Amino acid sequence: MFLNYSWVNTLPLIVDLVLTALLIQPLCNFLLYGWKRKQEEVNNSLNSGAKRTYLEVFWNQTFAKVKGHDVTKAVDKEFSDLYQRQYGRKRFITPISILLLVAGFENFYLSSELIQLLTNSGELSSAVAAIAGAYTFVTWDFFGRVQRRNLVTADILRGALRMAIAVPVGFAFTALIAKGLAPFVAFAVGVFPLDTIRTILRRLANDKLKLELGADTGRADQIATLSGVDRSIADRIEDADITTIPQLAWCDPIQLSMRSSLAFDYVVDIVSQALAWVYLEDKLPALRTFGLRGAFEIKVLSDDLVSDDPAVKAKAEAVLPVAAAAANIPLPGLVYALEQIAEDPATRFLYDAS
């Protein structure tokens, strides 16, 4: 009798530990391997000259007092220290700790109720179903993010929030339906992302209260008009508090790469496009046919126009009139716009970084 009692009371704790370990394992995997790979990606994408330009342009740091080969060492050290301060592993400690507290409590409750359900029969409650749904969504989301190396501290906090509000959100939805369907609805809502739940709740509020709270999720998105940017990428950029092309044009590319977990080379490309778009707007797509995809390519053309090699210079000069005609821009205006783009300090960094 004692053994049976002990086993029944210990089993929920064991299940709790297994469920929580399964949730945390991808995060540990990311900190051990994925984070280091991301750091190496950024470091290897920039040479010392590009790092120096970056620190001068975006952080207003100078290395005039450092001489000789010590400049390279000073630049590399400052860049590495900056990365550690902004995105070091220590920044994951607090989010993971919060997630552990929430997950440990809810998984214990979930495992206790499920074991009681299996041993004593009964009905699955809406609270248990809601927790199970939220756990499924958050764990699956973490697996996917780690596989894509797309994990930042905010994602972990969102996961903790999603689990913490699982029960009240489940009750909010099940209050509107028949009792027999409550567990199913609670679980189904649990696997919805927070953005989806927000939209559904707004629409329900509009319907029940006869209000118009802007539940429509469709919206014009400037950044999604750039080449190679889809809705999901635009959402990741928006999470970094960038919603317009001018913001993207003069953002810090290193910071954006870290905050969005997008590949640095990809970030360089879209920032390059944004810089050119600020000056050329909807004329830019017409120039892509001539190799002028963004600010980087325009900088290359600008350098070719003053090249000492006659063949290179002639080829660059030949591009200008046909590009101006294709974009329907007067040639002098196009030339001046290209000069402004090429001389922008942000363009200089992108050029040095490539």
C-alpha positions as CSV (number, residue, x, y, z in Angstrom):
1,M,0.0,0.0,0.0
2,F,2.8,2.4,0.9
3,L,4.7,1.6,-2.3
4,N,1.5,2.3,-4.4
5,Y,1.0,5.6,-2.5
6,S,4.6,6.6,-2.9
7,W,4.5,5.8,-6.6
8,V,1.3,7.8,-7.3
9,N,2.8,10.8,-5.6
10,T,6.2,10.6,-7.2
11,L,5.0,9.9,-10.8
12,P,3.7,13.5,-11.4
13,L,7.1,14.9,-10.4
14,I,8.9,12.6,-12.8
15,V,6.5,13.5,-15.7
16,D,6.9,17.2,-14.8
17,L,10.7,16.9,-15.0
18,V,10.5,15.1,-18.3
19,L,8.2,17.6,-19.9
20,T,10.2,20.6,-18.6
21,A,13.5,19.0,-19.8
22,L,11.9,18.5,-23.2
23,L,10.9,22.2,-23.3
24,I,14.4,23.4,-22.2
25,Q,16.5,21.1,-24.2
26,P,16.4,23.1,-27.5
27,L,17.3,26.2,-25.6
28,C,20.3,24.6,-24.1
29,N,21.3,23.2,-27.5
30,F,21.1,26.7,-28.9
31,L,23.2,28.3,-26.2
32,L,25.8,25.5,-26.6
33,Y,26.0,25.5,-30.4
34,G,23.6,27.8,-32.2
35,W,24.7,31.0,-30.3
36,K,28.3,30.3,-31.0
37,R,27.6,29.7,-34.7
38,K,25.7,33.0,-34.9
39,Q,28.6,34.8,-33.3
40,E,31.1,33.3,-35.7
41,E,28.8,34.1,-38.7
42,V,28.9,37.8,-37.8
43,N,32.6,37.9,-37.0
44,N,33.6,36.0,-40.1
45,S,31.4,38.3,-42.3
46,L,33.4,41.3,-41.4
47,N,37.1,42.0,-41.8
48,S,38.9,44.3,-39.4
49,G,38.4,47.3,-41.8
50,A,34.7,46.7,-41.9
51,K,34.5,46.3,-38.1
52,R,36.3,49.6,-37.8
53,T,34.0,51.4,-40.2
54,Y,31.0,49.9,-38.3
55,L,32.2,51.1,-34.9
56,E,33.0,54.6,-36.3
57,V,29.7,55.0,-38.2
58,F,27.2,53.4,-35.8
59,W,29.0,53.8,-32.4
60,N,31.0,57.0,-33.0
61,Q,34.2,55.3,-31.9
62,T,37.6,56.3,-33.2
63,F,41.0,54.5,-33.1
64,A,43.2,57.4,-34.2
65,K,45.4,57.1,-31.0
66,V,46.1,53.4,-31.7
67,K,49.1,52.8,-34.0
68,G,50.4,50.0,-36.2
69,H,49.1,46.5,-35.9
70,D,47.5,47.3,-32.5
71,V,44.7,49.0,-34.4
72,T,43.5,45.6,-35.8
73,K,43.6,44.0,-32.3
74,A,41.9,47.0,-30.7
75,V,39.1,46.9,-33.3
76,D,38.6,43.2,-33.1
77,K,38.5,43.3,-29.3
78,E,36.0,46.2,-29.2
79,F,33.8,44.5,-31.7
80,S,33.8,41.2,-29.8
81,D,33.2,43.0,-26.5
82,L,30.3,44.9,-28.0
83,Y,28.7,41.6,-29.2
84,Q,29.1,40.1,-25.8
85,R,27.5,43.1,-24.1
86,Q,24.5,43.2,-26.4
87,Y,23.9,39.6,-27.1
88,G,26.0,37.5,-24.7
89,R,24.8,34.2,-23.3
90,K,24.2,35.9,-19.9
91,R,21.2,37.7,-21.4
92,F,19.4,34.4,-21.7
93,I,19.6,33.6,-18.0
94,T,16.6,35.7,-16.8
95,P,14.2,34.6,-19.6
96,I,15.1,31.0,-19.2
97,S,14.7,31.2,-15.4
98,I,11.2,32.8,-15.8
99,L,10.3,30.0,-18.4
100,L,11.5,27.3,-16.0
101,L,9.3,28.7,-13.1
102,V,6.2,28.9,-15.3
103,A,6.8,25.6,-17.0
104,G,7.7,23.7,-13.8
105,F,4.5,24.7,-12.1
106,E,2.1,24.2,-15.0
107,N,3.7,20.9,-16.1
108,F,3.4,19.6,-12.5
109,Y,-0.3,20.5,-12.5
110,L,-0.7,19.0,-16.0
111,S,1.0,15.7,-15.1
112,S,-0.9,15.4,-11.8
113,E,-4.3,15.9,-13.5
114,L,-3.5,13.5,-16.3
115,I,-2.3,10.8,-13.9
116,Q,-5.5,11.2,-11.9
117,L,-7.5,11.0,-15.1
118,L,-5.8,7.8,-16.1
119,T,-6.0,6.1,-12.7
120,N,-9.5,7.3,-11.6
121,S,-11.1,8.0,-14.9
122,G,-13.2,11.1,-15.2
123,E,-13.3,14.0,-17.7
124,L,-10.5,16.1,-19.1
125,S,-10.9,19.7,-17.7
126,S,-10.5,22.8,-19.9
127,A,-7.6,24.0,-17.7
128,V,-5.6,20.9,-18.4
129,A,-6.4,21.0,-22.1
130,A,-5.4,24.6,-22.3
131,I,-2.0,24.0,-20.6
132,A,-1.4,21.0,-22.8
133,G,-2.1,23.0,-25.9
134,A,0.2,25.9,-24.9
135,Y,3.0,23.5,-23.9
136,T,2.7,21.8,-27.3
137,F,2.9,25.1,-29.2
138,V,5.8,26.6,-27.2
139,T,7.9,23.4,-27.3
140,W,7.3,22.9,-31.0
141,D,8.0,26.6,-31.6
142,F,11.4,26.3,-29.7
143,F,12.4,23.3,-31.8
144,G,11.7,25.1,-35.0
145,R,13.5,28.3,-33.9
146,V,16.6,26.5,-32.8
147,Q,16.7,24.5,-36.0
148,R,16.6,27.8,-38.0
149,R,18.9,29.5,-35.5
150,N,16.1,32.1,-35.1
151,L,16.0,32.4,-31.3
152,V,16.3,35.6,-29.2
153,T,15.4,36.3,-25.6
154,A,12.1,37.9,-26.5
155,D,11.0,34.5,-28.0
156,I,11.7,32.8,-24.7
157,L,9.7,35.4,-22.8
158,R,6.8,35.1,-25.3
159,G,6.9,31.3,-24.7
160,A,6.7,31.9,-20.9
161,L,3.8,34.3,-21.3
162,R,2.0,32.0,-23.7
163,M,2.1,29.2,-21.0
164,A,1.3,31.6,-18.1
165,I,-2.0,32.8,-19.8
166,A,-3.0,29.4,-21.2
167,V,-5.7,28.7,-18.6
168,P,-7.5,32.1,-18.6
169,V,-7.4,32.3,-22.4
170,G,-8.8,28.8,-22.6
171,F,-11.6,29.7,-20.2
172,A,-12.4,32.8,-22.2
173,F,-13.0,30.8,-25.3
174,T,-14.8,27.9,-23.7
175,A,-17.2,30.2,-22.0
176,L,-18.7,30.8,-25.5
177,I,-19.4,27.2,-26.5
178,A,-21.1,24.1,-25.4
179,K,-19.7,22.3,-22.4
180,G,-18.9,19.1,-24.2
181,L,-16.6,20.9,-26.7
182,A,-14.7,22.9,-24.0
183,P,-11.6,20.7,-23.6
184,F,-11.1,20.4,-27.4
185,V,-11.5,24.2,-27.9
186,A,-9.2,24.9,-24.9
187,F,-6.5,22.7,-26.4
188,A,-6.9,24.0,-29.9
189,V,-6.7,27.6,-28.7
190,G,-3.6,26.7,-26.7
191,V,-1.7,25.9,-29.9
192,F,-2.5,29.3,-31.5
193,P,0.2,32.0,-31.5
194,L,-0.5,35.0,-29.4
195,D,-1.0,37.2,-32.5
196,T,-3.7,34.9,-33.7
197,I,-5.4,34.8,-30.3
198,R,-5.3,38.6,-30.2
199,T,-7.0,38.8,-33.6
200,I,-9.7,36.3,-32.7
201,L,-10.4,38.1,-29.4
202,R,-10.7,41.4,-31.1
203,R,-13.1,40.0,-33.6
204,L,-15.2,38.4,-30.9
205,A,-15.2,41.7,-29.0
206,N,-16.4,43.5,-32.1
207,D,-19.1,41.0,-32.6
208,K,-20.4,40.8,-29.0
209,L,-20.0,44.5,-28.1
210,K,-20.8,45.9,-31.6
211,L,-17.5,47.8,-31.6
212,E,-14.8,48.4,-34.3
213,L,-11.4,47.9,-32.7
214,G,-9.3,47.4,-35.8
215,A,-9.4,43.6,-35.8
216,D,-8.4,43.4,-39.4
217,T,-4.8,42.2,-39.5
218,G,-4.2,43.3,-43.1
219,R,-2.0,46.3,-43.4
220,A,0.3,48.0,-45.8
221,D,3.9,47.0,-45.2
222,Q,6.7,49.0,-46.8
223,I,9.5,46.5,-46.0
224,A,7.6,43.7,-47.7
225,T,7.9,45.5,-51.0
226,L,11.6,45.0,-51.1
227,S,13.0,42.2,-53.2
228,G,13.4,39.0,-51.2
229,V,11.3,40.1,-48.2
230,D,8.1,38.1,-47.5
231,R,5.5,38.5,-44.7
232,S,7.3,36.3,-42.2
233,I,10.6,38.1,-42.7
234,A,8.8,41.5,-42.4
235,D,7.4,40.3,-39.0
236,R,10.8,39.4,-37.8
237,I,12.1,42.8,-38.8
238,E,9.1,44.4,-37.1
239,D,10.0,42.6,-33.9
240,A,13.3,44.6,-34.0
241,D,11.1,47.8,-34.0
242,I,11.6,48.5,-37.7
243,T,8.5,49.0,-39.7
244,T,9.4,51.4,-42.5
245,I,12.0,51.5,-45.2
246,P,13.8,54.6,-44.0
247,Q,14.2,53.0,-40.6
248,L,15.7,49.9,-42.3
249,A,18.0,52.1,-44.4
250,W,19.8,53.7,-41.5
251,C,19.5,50.9,-38.9
252,D,22.4,49.2,-37.3
253,P,22.8,46.0,-39.5
254,I,24.7,44.1,-36.8
255,Q,22.0,44.8,-34.2
256,L,19.3,43.9,-36.7
257,S,20.9,40.6,-37.5
258,M,21.2,39.7,-33.9
259,R,17.7,40.9,-32.9
260,S,16.0,39.2,-35.8
261,S,18.3,36.2,-36.1
262,L,18.5,36.8,-39.9
263,A,21.7,36.0,-41.7
264,F,24.1,39.0,-41.7
265,D,24.7,38.8,-45.5
266,Y,20.9,38.8,-46.0
267,V,20.5,41.8,-43.7
268,V,23.2,43.6,-45.7
269,D,21.3,43.0,-48.9
270,I,17.9,44.3,-47.6
271,V,19.5,47.4,-45.9
272,S,21.4,48.1,-49.2
273,Q,18.0,48.0,-51.0
274,A,16.4,50.2,-48.4
275,L,19.1,52.8,-48.8
276,A,18.6,53.0,-52.5
277,W,14.8,53.0,-52.1
278,V,14.9,56.1,-49.9
279,Y,16.2,58.1,-52.9
280,L,14.6,56.2,-55.8
281,E,11.4,54.7,-54.3
282,D,9.4,52.8,-56.9
283,K,12.0,53.6,-59.6
284,L,14.4,51.1,-58.0
285,P,12.9,47.9,-59.5
286,A,13.5,49.3,-63.0
287,L,17.2,49.7,-62.2
288,R,17.7,46.1,-61.0
289,T,17.8,45.0,-64.6
290,F,21.0,46.9,-65.0
291,G,22.6,45.4,-61.9
292,L,21.7,48.3,-59.6
293,R,20.0,46.2,-56.9
294,G,20.8,48.5,-54.0
295,A,23.3,50.9,-52.5
296,F,26.2,48.5,-52.6
297,E,25.9,48.0,-56.4
298,I,25.4,51.7,-56.8
299,K,28.6,52.3,-54.9
300,V,30.4,49.9,-57.2
301,L,29.1,51.8,-60.2
302,S,30.2,55.1,-58.7
303,D,33.7,53.8,-58.2
304,D,33.8,52.5,-61.8
305,L,32.8,55.9,-63.1
306,V,36.1,57.3,-61.8
307,S,38.2,54.3,-62.5
308,D,41.6,54.6,-64.1
309,D,40.8,51.7,-66.4
310,P,39.2,53.2,-69.6
311,A,37.3,50.0,-70.3
312,V,35.7,49.9,-66.9
313,K,34.9,53.6,-66.9
314,A,33.3,53.3,-70.4
315,K,31.2,50.4,-69.4
316,A,29.9,52.2,-66.3
317,E,29.2,55.4,-68.3
318,A,27.2,53.3,-70.9
319,V,24.9,52.1,-68.2
320,L,23.7,55.5,-67.0
321,P,21.6,56.7,-70.0
322,V,19.8,53.4,-70.5
323,A,19.1,53.1,-66.8
324,A,17.8,56.6,-66.7
325,A,15.5,55.9,-69.6
326,A,14.2,52.7,-68.1
327,A,13.4,54.3,-64.8
328,N,12.0,57.4,-66.5
329,I,14.4,59.7,-64.6
330,P,16.3,62.6,-66.2
331,L,19.9,61.6,-66.6
332,P,21.3,64.4,-64.4
333,G,18.8,63.6,-61.7
334,L,19.7,60.0,-61.7
335,V,23.4,60.7,-61.6
336,Y,23.0,63.0,-58.6
337,A,20.8,60.5,-56.8
338,L,23.4,57.8,-57.3
339,E,26.1,60.0,-56.0
340,Q,24.1,60.7,-52.8
341,I,23.5,57.0,-52.3
342,A,27.2,56.1,-52.9
343,E,28.5,58.8,-50.5
344,D,26.1,57.9,-47.6
345,P,28.1,56.7,-44.5
346,A,25.8,53.7,-44.2
347,T,26.6,52.7,-47.8
348,R,30.3,53.0,-46.9
349,F,29.9,50.4,-44.2
350,L,28.0,48.0,-46.4
351,Y,30.7,48.4,-49.0
352,D,33.4,47.7,-46.5
353,A,31.5,44.7,-45.0
354,S,31.1,43.0,-48.4
